[in-house]
Amino acid sequence: MHPDDTQSTVPLKKPILRQQLLAQRAELTPAQILASSMAVCRCLADWPVFQSACTVLAYVGFDNEVSLQFLLDADPEKVWALPRILPGGRLSIHRYEPGRLVRHRWGLLEPATTAPLVPLEEIELVLVPGVGFDEHGGRLGYGGGYYDRLLPQLAAVKVGIAHQASCIQTVPCDEHDCRMDWLVRPDGLIRVGLSLPDP
């Protein structure tokens, strides 16, 4: 966002930018998504912060998002948590149980209602999906505000997960938008917050 732009222009810019980035992501081939996902997962697997985290909030990739399934399969000793969509723009956080996910009406996979809840205070690291990210910690979501409501409740390190093409110079942000501490994309880890030392 240009420094001369006012806060009132943000709602107008976000839908246009979201549409453009989603259109770009839709053009990714399965091979490109696989390569991007594997590179991101390798970066995370080699990161000491990830290695030391006992409870990690992840997500199930949807609509050409970076897939984290490689990590979930490779590190079953961790307590993996996943979000479940609730009415009112909220998320509940449940333990990941392989083979017991259900499909939401929007098409994405999520934990069943019977999956054990994970206390928010136990989450040490959260891997956050998004439509776009920048190197200042800005994140552009899907417009529902689910993560912007959830993330302020977490003391966890917040890590944006992105394809290379999903990273832009500046994401327009409102006051309620929660910024990331780190960004992981296929070319590596980028520190975008000040909560931790460099890896």
C-alpha positions in Angstrom: 0.0 0.0 0.0 1.3 3.4 -0.9 2.1 5.5 2.1 -0.2 8.3 0.8 -3.2 5.9 0.7 -5.7 6.3 3.5 -7.2 3.6 5.7 -10.5 4.1 4.0 -9.1 2.7 0.7 -8.2 -0.6 2.2 -11.6 -2.4 1.9 -11.7 -1.4 -1.8 -8.2 -2.7 -2.5 -8.4 -6.0 -0.7 -11.1 -7.7 -2.8 -9.3 -6.8 -6.0 -6.0 -8.0 -4.8 -7.5 -11.2 -3.4 -9.1 -11.9 -6.8 -5.8 -11.3 -8.7 -3.8 -13.5 -6.3 -6.4 -16.3 -6.4 -6.4 -16.2 -10.2 -2.6 -16.6 -10.2 -2.7 -19.4 -7.8 -5.4 -21.2 -9.8 -3.0 -21.3 -12.7 -0.4 -23.3 -10.8 0.1 -26.8 -12.1 0.0 -29.9 -9.8 3.7 -30.3 -10.4 4.3 -26.7 -9.3 2.2 -27.1 -6.2 4.0 -30.3 -5.3 7.4 -28.7 -5.7 6.4 -25.6 -3.8 4.9 -27.6 -1.0 7.9 -29.9 -0.6 10.3 -27.0 -0.5 8.3 -25.2 2.2 8.0 -28.4 4.2 11.8 -28.9 4.0 12.4 -25.4 5.2 10.1 -26.0 8.2 11.5 -29.4 9.0 15.0 -28.0 9.2 14.0 -25.0 11.4 14.9 -25.4 15.1 11.8 -23.5 16.1 9.6 -26.1 14.4 11.7 -29.0 15.6 11.3 -27.9 19.3 7.6 -27.1 19.1 5.5 -29.9 20.7 2.1 -28.7 19.6 1.6 -27.1 16.1 -1.5 -25.7 14.6 -1.5 -26.5 10.9 -4.1 -26.7 8.1 -5.2 -29.0 5.3 -4.3 -27.5 2.0 -7.2 -26.4 -0.2 -7.7 -24.8 -3.6 -4.0 -24.9 -4.6 -2.6 -23.8 -1.2 0.8 -25.0 -0.1 0.2 -28.6 1.3 1.7 -29.4 4.7 0.7 -33.1 4.5 4.4 -34.1 4.2 5.1 -32.7 7.6 2.0 -34.2 9.2 3.0 -37.6 7.9 6.7 -37.3 8.7 6.5 -36.1 12.2 3.6 -38.0 14.0 5.3 -37.4 17.4 4.1 -33.8 17.4 0.7 -32.9 18.6 -0.8 -31.6 15.3 -3.9 -29.4 15.6 -6.3 -28.3 12.8 -9.0 -25.7 12.6 -12.7 -26.4 12.3 -15.1 -23.8 11.0 -17.8 -22.7 13.3 -20.8 -20.3 12.8 -20.2 -16.6 13.4 -16.7 -16.5 11.7 -15.0 -18.5 14.4 -12.6 -21.5 14.5 -12.4 -24.3 17.0 -9.0 -26.2 17.2 -9.0 -29.9 17.3 -6.3 -32.7 17.4 -5.5 -34.0 13.9 -6.6 -37.7 13.6 -5.4 -39.2 10.3 -8.1 -40.7 8.2 -10.9 -39.1 10.3 -11.3 -35.7 8.6 -14.7 -34.6 7.2 -15.4 -32.4 4.3 -16.9 -28.9 5.0 -19.6 -27.7 2.7 -17.1 -25.3 1.1 -15.0 -28.3 0.1 -12.1 -28.2 2.5 -11.2 -31.0 5.0 -11.5 -30.4 8.7 -11.6 -32.4 12.0 -14.8 -34.0 13.0 -16.8 -32.6 15.9 -15.7 -35.6 17.9 -12.0 -34.9 17.5 -10.5 -33.8 20.9 -10.2 -30.0 21.4 -6.6 -28.6 21.7 -6.3 -25.9 24.4 -5.1 -22.7 22.7 -2.5 -22.1 25.4 -0.7 -25.3 24.4 -0.1 -24.2 20.8 3.5 -23.2 20.3 3.6 -22.7 16.6 0.9 -21.8 14.1 1.3 -22.3 10.4 -1.1 -19.9 8.7 -2.5 -20.2 5.2 -3.4 -17.1 3.2 -4.0 -15.6 -0.2 -1.1 -13.2 -0.1 1.8 -12.2 2.2 4.4 -9.5 2.3 7.8 -9.2 4.0 6.5 -6.9 6.7 4.3 -9.6 8.2 1.2 -8.5 6.3 -1.3 -11.3 5.4 -4.3 -11.2 3.0 -6.8 -13.9 3.9 -10.0 -15.0 2.2 -12.1 -12.2 3.7 -13.9 -14.1 6.5 -11.7 -12.9 9.3 -11.4 -16.3 10.9 -7.6 -16.1 11.5 -7.8 -12.5 12.5 -10.1 -13.5 15.3 -8.1 -16.6 16.3 -4.5 -15.4 16.2 -4.7 -12.7 18.9 -5.8 -15.4 21.3 -2.5 -17.4 20.7 0.9 -16.8 22.3 2.3 -19.0 19.5 4.8 -18.0 16.9 2.8 -17.1 13.8 4.2 -18.3 10.5 2.7 -17.4 7.1 2.9 -20.2 4.5 3.1 -19.1 0.9 3.9 -20.0 -2.7 6.5 -17.7 -4.2 3.8 -16.1 -6.4 1.7 -15.3 -3.3 4.3 -12.9 -1.9 3.8 -9.3 -2.9 5.5 -6.0 -2.0 2.8 -4.8 0.4 -0.4 -6.3 1.7 -3.0 -3.6 2.6 -3.8 -4.1 6.3 -6.4 -2.8 8.7 -5.8 -2.3 12.4 -7.5 -5.7 13.2 -5.3 -7.6 10.8 -2.9 -9.9 12.6 0.7 -9.8 11.3 3.0 -12.8 11.0 6.3 -13.3 12.9 7.8 -15.3 10.1 7.1 -16.1 6.4 8.0 -19.4 4.8 8.0 -19.8 1.0 9.9 -22.2 -1.3 13.1 -20.1 -1.3 13.4 -20.1 2.5 12.4 -18.6 5.8 12.1 -14.8 6.3 11.8 -13.1 9.6 9.1 -10.5 9.4 8.6 -10.0 13.2 10.8 -9.4 16.2 9.8 -12.2 18.5 12.6 -14.5 17.8 16.3 -14.4 16.8 17.3 -15.3 13.2 17.5 -19.1 12.5 
